[in-house]
Amino acid sequence: MSQLQVKRKLTQDASQTKKRVVLTHAQKRQLFFDILKKKEKWLNVNPDSEESNKQKEKPVRFPQVEKALSLWITNALAADLVIIDTDILREKAKFFAQQFEVNNFAASNGWINGFKERHSLKQYVKWGEAKSAPLETLDEERKILREIIKDYDLNDVFNCDETGNPKFSLK
């Protein structure tokens, strides 16, 4: 077969839908017993949860980092002291990996996105008072802002809440 014919065959094979497999009684029995062995696990799955939609379980690649980061996020959100964004997640994940001496951890975009998906982290917009600056750094931030806008006409200076350009955070 020429390379073109091989490519066509591979393309045709890939585009065909998979057919259902008919199981023998022996295969059904084995499947039944495999499920029965994990009876408690299957009975404890909440049909309304995200977990119920999973088709297979994939073990987490860096469980120590995952657990530590998850715990840190829970505590940070409960304390309501930090706006958590992707950069902060990445830095904290790297910090925990270093603490646990995990050498092959890179906190890649793929890992971060997977972590957010596994833990149902979503971005949301903070508006108005919820977006206010922390009071402890207010004077310092005012000085910085005055320095930035000193050469602009005050008619050209706007409040970010008025521009409709929010900062995204995770929750």
N, C-alpha and C positions, 0 to 999 in steps of 0.2 A: 504494500500500500504506500502511496505517496504521502508526503507530509500533509498536503491539503486534505486528502481523504481521511487521514487520522484526525485532523482538527475538526472536520465536519462530524465525524463519528462521535468525538468527545463532546462536541456542542450538542448534538442530538441526544446523547445519553444524559447530559446534564439537564436538558430542558424537559425531559420526560418526567411525568409525575411518578412518585413512588407508589407501588401497589401495596395493598394490605397483605399482610402475611397471615396465613391460616395456620393456627397452632394445633398440634396434636393434643390428645388428652393428656399424655405424659408431660408435655411442655406446659400445659395449663396447670396441671397438678403442681409442678415444680414452681411455677410463678406464684400460685396460691400460697404454697408453703413459705416462699421467700417473703411475701407480704405478711403472712401470719407471724413470722419471726419478729417483725417490727410492728406488731399490732398496736402497742401503746403509742408509738410515734405517729402512726397514721390516724389513730382515734383522737389524738391531741391537736391535729391540724385544724385551725379555724377556717371554715370555708369562705369567710368574708375577708380574710387577711391577704396580704401581698404574697405570703409564703405559699398559699394554696394554688397560686398561678404558676409556680415554678415547675419546670419539667424535669430538671435534674439538679442534684446538689453538687456544687463545685467547691472543694475545700479552699479556704482563704490561704493565700500564698504567704502572708506575713501575719500570723495570728496575734503575736504579741503587740506589734505596732497597731494593728486593727483595734484590739481591745483597749489599749491605752488611749488611742486617739478618740475612740468612741466615748470613753469615760470622761476624758478632758472636755469634749464638746458638751456632754450632758451637764457637767459642772459649770462650764462657762456660760451656757444658756440659762441655767438656773440662777446664776449670780447676776446675769444681765449686765455684765461689765464690759464685754467685748463684742464687737461686731465681727462675726466670723466670715471671712471670704476665702476664696480658693488659695490665695497666697499664704494666708495664715495657716490653713489646713496643711499645705505643703511643708511649711517650715516646722510645724509641730510634728508632722509625720516623720520628717528627717531627724528631728530632735529625739523622738522616741526610738527610732531605728538605731541612732547612735548610742543611746542609753542601754539598749538591749544588745548592742554589738552585732547588729545585722548589717553585714558588709555589702551585700548585693542589692540593697534597697535604693531606688532612685527617686521615688515619689513622682513618677511620670504622670503625664496628663491622663493616660489610660487608667493607672491605678487610682488616681484621685477621683476620676469620674465613676469608676467602679465602686469605690468606697462610698461616694455620695448616693449612688443607686442602691447599694446594699443596705444603707442606713436611712434611706428615704429622706435625704437632705435636699431641700429645695431652696431656690433663690426667691427672695421676696424683697419688696421695695419698702424702705422706711421713708415716711413723709413727715413733714411738720415737726412737732415736738419730739417724736420718737427719733428723729434724725439729729437732734440738738447735740452740740459739742459738749464734751465733759467739762464741768465747771472748773476742775483743777488746772486745766491748761488754757482756759479762756483768755486770760491776759496776754500770755505768750502768743497765742494764735492771732489775737487782734493786732499785735505789733507786726507780725509777719504779713497779715492781710493788708494793713496800712502801707507797708513797704511795697507790696506788689501793686497796689492800685494808685499810688501817689501820682503817677503820670497820666492817669485817666480822668476825664471829666466825670463828675458824679452822676450825670445823666446816663453814662454808659456802664455803670456798675449795677448789677442785679443780684438779688437773692436767689440762690439755687432752687429754692422751693417754687419760685415764680417762673423758672425756666422750664420746668417739667423734666429735668435731667436728673433723675434719682440715682443714688448709689445702691447697688444690689448687695444683699447679704444672704447668708445661708440660714435656713432653719428647717 
